[in-house]
Every structure is written in structure tokens, then in C-alpha cells.
Amino acid sequence: MSKLHLVFGGRVKDPRTLEFEDPGKLDVVGIFPDYKSAEKAWRGVAQKSVDDAEMRYVVVHLHRLLEPEALKRPALRSAGTEESDG
């Protein structure tokens, strides 16, 4: 299964939380096939609103929502490899 990631954001009620003021007005940046490309998109949109403390963008690991039982299984890795796409 692909490790899909969703990037979205919007205005929050309190900068210390992720409670969005109006979920109907969220800015959906897109769905990405890996964390690296999602992070690149997130950095791009987050940088544009860096001076606005009430604007928040996030990366959501869709693969964790689509296949939650996979989190319970031990990861299968070859010796000497790392997986940074959590």
C-alpha cells in the first residue's frame, strides 16, 4: 500500500491548538505519495503564512488511517535500512 499523506490547513481559533475556525474553508493542498513530497508541499504553504500565527498547515498520514492494523504489526525491514516515512 502507498504511504499517502494529506496536506491541508486553515485559520485556527487558538494558535496552540488545531481547532480550525471553519472546517468548510480549509485549504486542501493535496494528497502526496510519500512523506518527502508532502513535507515539501507543507513547507511551501506554511512559509507563505509564517507571519500569521492563526494559520496552520499540517501533514496527515493517510496510510495510518486507511490501514490502522498495520501500526500494530512490527515493521519488516532489511538489515541496514531505515524507514523515515512514519
C-alpha positions in Angstrom: 0.0 0.0 0.0 1.2 3.5 -0.8 2.0 5.7 2.2 -0.4 8.5 1.3 -0.1 11.9 3.0 -2.6 14.7 3.0 -1.5 18.4 3.4 -4.1 20.9 4.5 -4.5 24.0 6.7 -6.5 26.9 7.7 -7.2 29.5 10.3 -7.3 28.2 13.9 -9.2 29.5 16.9 -6.1 29.3 19.1 -2.5 29.1 17.7 -1.7 26.4 20.4 -4.3 24.0 19.0 -5.5 22.5 15.8 -9.2 23.6 16.2 -10.0 25.2 12.9 -12.3 28.2 12.8 -14.3 27.0 9.8 -13.6 23.4 8.6 -15.6 24.2 5.4 -12.9 26.7 4.4 -9.9 24.5 4.9 -7.2 24.9 2.2 -6.6 21.3 0.9 -3.1 21.5 -0.6 -3.2 17.9 -1.9 -2.5 14.2 -1.4 1.1 13.0 -1.8 2.6 9.5 -2.4 5.3 9.9 0.3 6.3 12.0 3.3 9.1 13.7 1.5 6.9 15.3 -1.2 4.2 16.1 1.4 6.7 17.8 3.6 7.9 19.9 0.6 4.4 21.0 -0.1 3.7 21.7 3.5 6.9 23.8 3.8 5.9 25.8 0.7 2.4 26.8 2.0 3.5 27.1 5.7 6.2 29.6 4.7 3.7 31.8 3.0 1.8 32.3 6.2 4.7 32.3 8.6 3.8 35.7 10.0 0.2 34.8 10.7 0.1 32.8 14.0 -3.5 31.8 13.4 -2.8 30.0 10.1 -1.7 26.3 10.5 -0.9 23.7 7.9 -0.4 20.0 8.8 0.6 16.7 7.2 -1.7 13.8 7.9 -0.5 10.2 7.4 -3.5 8.9 5.5 -1.9 5.4 5.3 -2.2 5.2 9.1 -6.0 5.9 8.9 -6.6 3.6 6.0 -4.7 0.7 7.5 -4.6 1.2 11.3 -3.9 -2.5 11.9 -0.5 -2.1 10.2 0.6 0.1 13.1 0.2 -2.9 15.4 2.4 -5.2 13.2 6.2 -5.0 13.5 7.8 -3.3 10.5 9.6 -5.5 8.1 13.0 -4.1 7.2 16.1 -5.3 5.6 19.3 -5.1 7.6 20.9 -1.7 7.3 17.8 0.1 6.0 15.8 2.8 7.7 12.3 3.9 7.1 11.7 7.6 7.8 8.2 7.7 6.3 6.3 7.2 9.6 
